[in-house]
Amino acid sequence: MVDLKGYKRIVIKIGSALLVDRESGLKRDWLNSLADDVAMLRAQGAEVLLVSSGAIALGRKQLGLPNRVLKLEESQAAAATGQILLARAYSEALSKHDVQAGQVLLTLGDTEERRRYINARETISTLLRLGAVPIINENDTVATSEIRYGDNDRLAARVATMVSADLLVLLSDVDGFYSGIPGKDLEAKRFDRIEEITPEIEAMAGDAGTELSKGGMVTKLDAAKIATEAGTVMAITSGKELNPLQNLFDGGAATWFEAKDNPVTARKKWIAGQMEFSGKLIIDEGAAKALLDGKSLLPAGVREVEGDFARGDVVSVHSLEGEDLGCGICSYDVKDAKKVLGCRSDEIEVLLGFTARGAMIHRDNLVLKVRTQEAEQSDA
């Protein structure tokens, strides 16, 4: 049995073949069992996000599109129809547990371009804060081959890193990562745990995809690299049976990919590793003390703003005496930062004309050099 206590934010990826039957359509019994599992995880204190394929498969059947490779415009039409059906199905299944679903459609640019990344992250984080379960899918109605993921394994990994998830579970048609292709290689063995994705492991990846689910083991390894480098543990397990998550946490067959850091530590390492900063914030003594006490940097404590940066860029933080205190991800564009510096939180909306985030740099996005030096001394 897997201990759930350490996993407070869990991303679950569901493939089309698990959710949709080519002949009969939506597998309602399976979906209802998944909703039972989600309710179980939430009852144990975890936040849950679902990255679900299935829109094109559902829409294809609804529109009576032929069983062949679809043209781009046909796939997008199927997605437009299927997204409505998919969202409604999840909403109905989760509502039986008094859980609200919220649909989020993403493209590659939403997880790669900094400003859109932040907007998407804030939307998803707000849904979680309000107690909803985000149902996430690639926006196939507008994405073309040049600007899309093409599989939800890597999308799920990007979402997991975006929201600093503790765990990513890929529900697949196989129960883990094998040394060969199950069913074809008689000597193929499943790995229970992979501590590091080595070239030897990568060489073992084969195409384990199905007709409706294109993500083979190559994309699952890609997802594992994305997730584990950001501090997220990942598991590949079979989703064929009912209650697949309950089965997994009861000790069902799976391959677990270990993460070297937790999401917060990994995120701060990335921030601290930036070689160049887009700007500089100069703060007063009270703000500096607040940061050392583990608080966020509020506009009230900022005295000067330098540089040309956009919301989401990494900026350095300095004291009035010029001491380099650290760096962090700024929640404001430079023009807005200059408008609100030195102001109380209740004045920000009046000055900007819209409701903005309270912190100039949230403590989760801040790395202090003083603390790093203390940590180095304690480790010596």
C-alpha positions as CSV (number, residue, x, y, z in Angstrom):
1,M,0.0,0.0,0.0
2,V,1.3,3.5,-0.9
3,D,1.3,6.1,1.8
4,L,-0.8,9.1,0.6
5,K,0.2,11.4,3.4
6,G,3.0,12.9,1.4
7,Y,1.0,13.7,-1.7
8,K,-1.1,16.8,-1.3
9,R,-1.5,17.7,-5.0
10,I,-2.0,14.9,-7.5
11,V,-2.3,15.1,-11.3
12,I,-4.0,12.2,-13.0
13,K,-3.6,11.7,-16.8
14,I,-6.4,9.6,-18.5
15,G,-5.9,8.3,-22.1
16,S,-8.7,8.1,-24.7
17,A,-8.6,4.3,-24.9
18,L,-9.5,4.1,-21.2
19,L,-12.4,6.5,-21.4
20,V,-13.9,5.9,-24.8
21,D,-14.9,2.7,-26.6
22,R,-14.8,3.0,-30.4
23,E,-18.2,1.3,-30.8
24,S,-20.1,2.2,-27.6
25,G,-18.7,5.6,-26.8
26,L,-18.1,6.8,-23.3
27,K,-17.3,4.2,-20.7
28,R,-19.6,5.5,-18.0
29,D,-19.0,2.8,-15.4
30,W,-15.2,3.3,-15.7
31,L,-15.6,7.1,-15.4
32,N,-17.9,6.8,-12.4
33,S,-15.3,4.5,-10.7
34,L,-12.6,7.2,-11.4
35,A,-14.9,9.8,-9.8
36,D,-15.1,7.5,-6.7
37,D,-11.3,7.4,-6.6
38,V,-11.1,11.2,-6.9
39,A,-13.5,11.6,-4.0
40,M,-11.4,9.2,-2.0
41,L,-8.3,11.2,-2.6
42,R,-10.0,14.4,-1.7
43,A,-11.3,12.9,1.5
44,Q,-7.8,12.1,2.5
45,G,-6.8,15.8,2.0
46,A,-5.3,15.8,-1.5
47,E,-6.1,18.2,-4.3
48,V,-6.7,16.5,-7.6
49,L,-6.3,17.6,-11.2
50,L,-7.4,15.5,-14.2
51,V,-5.6,15.8,-17.6
52,S,-8.0,13.9,-19.9
53,S,-7.9,12.8,-23.5
54,G,-11.1,11.7,-25.2
55,A,-12.6,14.8,-26.8
56,I,-11.8,13.9,-30.4
57,A,-12.8,10.3,-29.8
58,L,-16.2,11.3,-28.4
59,G,-16.8,14.0,-31.0
60,R,-15.8,11.7,-33.8
61,K,-18.5,9.2,-32.8
62,Q,-21.1,12.0,-32.2
63,L,-20.5,13.5,-35.6
64,G,-20.4,10.1,-37.4
65,L,-16.9,10.8,-38.8
66,P,-15.4,7.8,-40.6
67,N,-12.9,5.4,-39.1
68,R,-9.8,6.7,-40.8
69,V,-7.1,9.3,-40.2
70,L,-9.0,12.5,-39.9
71,K,-8.0,15.7,-41.7
72,L,-7.0,18.6,-39.4
73,E,-10.3,20.4,-39.8
74,E,-12.2,17.2,-39.1
75,S,-10.2,16.6,-35.9
76,Q,-10.8,20.1,-34.7
77,A,-14.6,19.8,-35.4
78,A,-14.6,16.5,-33.5
79,A,-12.8,18.2,-30.6
80,A,-15.2,21.1,-30.6
81,T,-18.1,18.7,-30.2
82,G,-16.3,16.2,-27.9
83,Q,-15.1,18.8,-25.4
84,I,-18.7,19.6,-24.5
85,L,-19.5,16.0,-24.1
86,L,-16.4,15.3,-22.1
87,A,-16.9,18.2,-19.7
88,R,-20.5,17.3,-19.1
89,A,-19.5,13.6,-18.4
90,Y,-16.9,14.6,-15.9
91,S,-19.3,17.2,-14.3
92,E,-22.1,14.6,-13.9
93,A,-19.7,11.9,-12.5
94,L,-18.1,14.2,-10.0
95,S,-21.3,15.9,-8.9
96,K,-22.5,12.6,-7.4
97,H,-19.8,13.4,-4.8
98,D,-20.8,17.0,-4.5
99,V,-17.6,18.0,-6.3
100,Q,-17.5,20.8,-8.9
101,A,-15.6,20.3,-12.1
102,G,-13.9,23.1,-14.0
103,Q,-12.7,22.8,-17.6
104,V,-9.3,24.2,-18.7
105,L,-8.2,24.0,-22.3
106,L,-4.5,24.6,-23.0
107,T,-2.2,24.8,-26.0
108,L,1.6,24.4,-26.1
109,G,2.0,28.1,-25.8
110,D,0.1,28.3,-22.6
111,T,2.7,26.1,-20.9
112,E,5.8,27.5,-22.7
113,E,5.2,31.3,-23.0
114,R,5.9,32.9,-19.6
115,R,2.9,35.3,-19.4
116,R,0.4,32.7,-20.6
117,Y,2.0,30.1,-18.3
118,I,1.4,32.3,-15.3
119,N,-2.2,33.1,-16.3
120,A,-2.9,29.4,-16.7
121,R,-1.3,28.5,-13.4
122,E,-3.3,31.2,-11.6
123,T,-6.5,30.0,-13.1
124,I,-5.9,26.4,-12.1
125,S,-4.6,27.3,-8.7
126,T,-7.8,29.4,-8.1
127,L,-10.0,26.4,-9.1
128,L,-8.1,24.3,-6.6
129,R,-8.4,26.9,-3.9
130,L,-12.2,27.1,-4.5
131,G,-12.5,23.3,-4.1
132,A,-13.0,22.4,-7.8
133,V,-11.4,19.6,-9.8
134,P,-9.8,21.1,-12.9
135,I,-10.4,18.9,-16.0
136,I,-7.6,19.8,-18.4
137,N,-7.1,18.9,-22.1
138,E,-5.2,20.3,-25.0
139,N,-7.3,22.8,-27.0
140,D,-7.5,20.7,-30.1
141,T,-10.0,23.1,-31.7
142,V,-7.3,25.7,-32.3
143,A,-4.0,23.8,-32.0
144,T,-2.3,22.8,-35.2
145,S,0.6,20.2,-35.6
146,E,3.2,23.0,-35.3
147,I,1.9,24.4,-32.0
148,R,0.6,21.4,-30.1
149,Y,1.8,18.7,-27.8
150,G,0.1,15.9,-29.7
151,D,0.0,13.7,-26.6
152,N,-1.3,14.3,-23.1
153,D,1.6,12.6,-21.3
154,R,3.9,15.6,-21.8
155,L,1.0,18.0,-21.3
156,A,0.2,16.3,-18.0
157,A,3.8,16.6,-16.9
158,R,3.9,20.3,-17.8
159,V,0.7,20.8,-15.8
160,A,2.2,19.0,-12.9
161,T,5.2,21.3,-12.9
162,M,3.1,24.3,-13.4
163,V,1.1,23.7,-10.2
164,S,4.0,22.2,-8.2
165,A,2.2,18.8,-7.9
166,D,3.7,16.2,-5.6
167,L,2.6,13.3,-7.8
168,L,1.8,12.6,-11.4
169,V,-0.1,9.4,-12.3
170,L,-0.2,8.3,-15.9
171,L,-3.1,5.8,-16.3
172,S,-2.1,3.7,-19.3
173,D,-3.0,0.5,-21.1
174,V,0.1,-1.1,-19.5
175,D,0.9,-1.4,-15.8
176,G,4.3,0.2,-15.9
177,F,7.6,0.7,-17.8
178,Y,9.1,-2.5,-19.2
179,S,12.5,-3.5,-20.4
180,G,10.9,-4.5,-23.7
181,I,7.4,-4.4,-25.3
182,P,5.0,-6.5,-23.2
183,G,3.4,-9.2,-25.3
184,K,6.1,-9.1,-27.9
185,D,9.3,-9.5,-25.9
186,L,8.9,-12.6,-23.7
187,E,11.8,-11.5,-21.5
188,A,10.4,-8.0,-20.9
189,K,10.3,-7.2,-17.2
190,R,8.5,-4.3,-15.4
191,F,10.5,-1.9,-13.3
192,D,9.0,-1.3,-9.9
193,R,11.0,1.9,-9.4
194,I,13.3,4.0,-11.5
195,E,15.6,6.4,-9.6
196,E,17.2,7.9,-12.7
197,I,16.4,7.9,-16.4
198,T,19.6,6.7,-17.9
199,P,20.4,6.3,-21.6
200,E,19.9,2.5,-21.0
201,I,16.4,3.1,-19.7
202,E,15.7,5.4,-22.7
203,A,16.9,2.7,-25.1
204,M,14.2,0.3,-23.7
205,A,11.3,2.6,-24.6
206,G,9.1,1.2,-27.3
207,D,5.8,2.1,-28.9
208,A,3.1,1.0,-26.4
209,G,0.4,3.1,-27.9
210,T,-3.1,2.1,-29.0
211,E,-5.4,3.3,-31.8
212,L,-7.1,5.9,-29.6
213,S,-4.1,6.7,-27.3
214,K,-1.0,7.8,-29.2
215,G,1.3,8.2,-26.2
216,G,3.8,5.4,-26.2
217,M,6.6,4.8,-23.7
218,V,8.8,7.3,-25.4
219,T,6.4,10.1,-24.5
220,K,5.9,8.7,-21.0
221,L,9.7,8.8,-20.4
222,D,9.7,12.4,-21.7
223,A,6.9,13.1,-19.2
224,A,8.9,11.5,-16.4
225,K,11.9,13.6,-17.1
226,I,9.9,16.8,-17.1
227,A,8.1,15.9,-13.9
228,T,11.0,14.5,-11.8
229,E,13.3,17.3,-12.7
230,A,10.7,19.7,-11.3
231,G,10.4,17.7,-8.1
232,T,7.3,15.7,-9.0
233,V,7.1,11.9,-8.4
234,M,5.6,10.0,-11.3
235,A,3.8,6.7,-11.6
236,I,2.8,4.7,-14.7
237,T,0.0,2.2,-13.9
238,S,-2.8,0.4,-15.7
239,G,-6.1,2.1,-16.0
240,K,-8.0,-0.8,-17.6
241,E,-9.8,-1.9,-14.4
242,L,-12.4,0.0,-12.4
243,N,-11.1,2.2,-9.6
244,P,-7.6,2.4,-11.1
245,L,-6.4,4.9,-8.5
246,Q,-7.6,2.9,-5.6
247,N,-5.9,-0.1,-7.1
248,L,-2.6,1.9,-7.4
249,F,-2.7,3.1,-3.8
250,D,-3.6,-0.4,-2.6
251,G,-0.2,-1.5,-4.0
252,G,-1.2,-2.4,-7.5
253,A,1.5,-3.0,-10.2
254,A,3.2,0.2,-11.4
255,T,6.5,1.9,-12.1
256,W,7.4,4.7,-9.8
257,F,9.9,7.4,-11.0
258,E,11.6,9.1,-8.1
259,A,12.2,12.9,-7.9
260,K,15.4,14.1,-6.3
261,D,13.8,17.2,-4.8
262,N,10.3,18.3,-3.8
263,P,8.5,20.8,-6.1
264,V,9.2,23.9,-4.0
265,T,12.9,23.1,-3.7
266,A,13.2,22.3,-7.4
267,R,11.4,25.5,-8.3
268,K,13.7,27.6,-6.1
269,K,16.8,25.9,-7.6
270,W,15.6,27.0,-11.0
271,I,15.1,30.5,-9.8
272,A,18.5,30.7,-8.1
273,G,20.2,29.3,-11.2
274,Q,19.2,32.2,-13.4
275,M,22.4,33.8,-14.8
276,E,20.8,37.1,-15.7
277,F,18.0,39.1,-14.2
278,S,15.5,41.3,-16.0
279,G,15.3,43.9,-13.3
280,K,16.0,44.9,-9.8
281,L,13.9,45.7,-6.7
282,I,15.4,47.8,-3.9
283,I,13.6,47.3,-0.6
284,D,13.6,49.0,2.8
285,E,14.8,47.5,6.1
286,G,11.3,46.4,7.2
287,A,10.7,44.5,4.0
288,A,14.2,42.8,4.3
289,K,13.4,41.7,7.8
290,A,10.0,40.3,6.7
291,L,11.7,38.3,3.9
292,L,14.1,36.8,6.4
293,D,11.1,35.9,8.6
294,G,9.7,33.9,5.6
295,K,7.2,36.5,4.4
296,S,6.4,37.6,0.8
297,L,7.7,40.9,-0.6
298,L,4.8,43.4,-0.6
299,P,4.7,46.6,-2.7
300,A,4.8,48.6,0.5
301,G,8.4,47.6,1.2
302,V,9.7,48.4,-2.3
303,R,11.5,51.7,-2.7
304,E,12.9,51.6,-6.2
305,V,12.3,49.6,-9.4
306,E,15.0,49.2,-12.1
307,G,15.1,47.4,-15.5
308,D,12.6,46.4,-18.1
309,F,10.8,43.3,-17.0
310,A,7.4,41.6,-17.5
311,R,5.3,39.7,-15.0
312,G,6.8,36.4,-14.5
313,D,10.4,37.5,-15.1
314,V,13.1,36.8,-12.5
315,V,14.4,40.0,-10.8
316,S,17.1,40.6,-8.1
317,V,16.3,42.0,-4.7
318,H,18.6,44.5,-3.0
319,S,18.6,46.4,0.3
320,L,18.9,50.2,0.4
321,E,22.5,49.8,1.3
322,G,23.1,47.8,-1.9
323,E,23.3,44.3,-0.4
324,D,22.2,41.6,-2.8
325,L,19.5,39.8,-0.8
326,G,18.4,37.3,-3.5
327,C,16.0,37.0,-6.4
328,G,12.5,35.9,-7.3
329,I,9.7,35.8,-9.8
330,C,8.0,39.2,-10.0
331,S,4.2,39.3,-10.1
332,Y,4.1,42.7,-11.8
333,D,5.2,44.3,-15.1
334,V,7.8,47.0,-14.6
335,K,5.3,49.8,-15.3
336,D,2.8,48.5,-12.8
337,A,5.5,47.8,-10.2
338,K,6.6,51.5,-10.4
339,K,3.0,52.6,-9.9
340,V,2.5,50.6,-6.7
341,L,5.9,50.7,-5.0
342,G,5.6,51.9,-1.4
343,C,1.8,51.4,-1.5
344,R,-0.4,49.5,0.9
345,S,-2.3,46.4,-0.5
346,D,-5.6,48.2,-0.2
347,E,-4.4,51.0,-2.5
348,I,-3.3,48.8,-5.4
349,E,-6.6,48.3,-7.1
350,V,-7.2,52.1,-7.2
351,L,-3.8,52.8,-8.6
352,L,-3.9,50.1,-11.3
353,G,-7.6,50.1,-12.1
354,F,-7.8,46.3,-11.6
355,T,-7.4,43.8,-8.8
356,A,-3.8,42.6,-8.8
357,R,-1.9,40.1,-6.7
358,G,-0.9,41.4,-3.3
359,A,2.7,40.3,-3.3
360,M,5.3,41.8,-5.5
361,I,7.2,38.5,-5.1
362,H,5.5,35.6,-3.4
363,R,7.6,33.7,-0.8
364,D,7.3,30.5,-2.9
365,N,8.9,32.3,-5.8
366,L,11.7,33.9,-3.7
367,V,15.2,32.7,-3.1
368,L,17.3,34.5,-0.4
369,K,21.1,34.4,-0.5
370,V,21.3,34.8,3.3
371,R,19.4,31.7,3.8
372,T,21.4,29.8,1.2
373,Q,24.7,30.8,3.0
374,E,23.2,29.6,6.3
375,A,22.2,26.3,4.8
376,E,25.7,25.8,3.3
377,Q,27.3,26.5,6.7
378,S,25.0,24.0,8.4
379,D,25.7,21.4,5.8
380,A,29.5,21.8,6.1
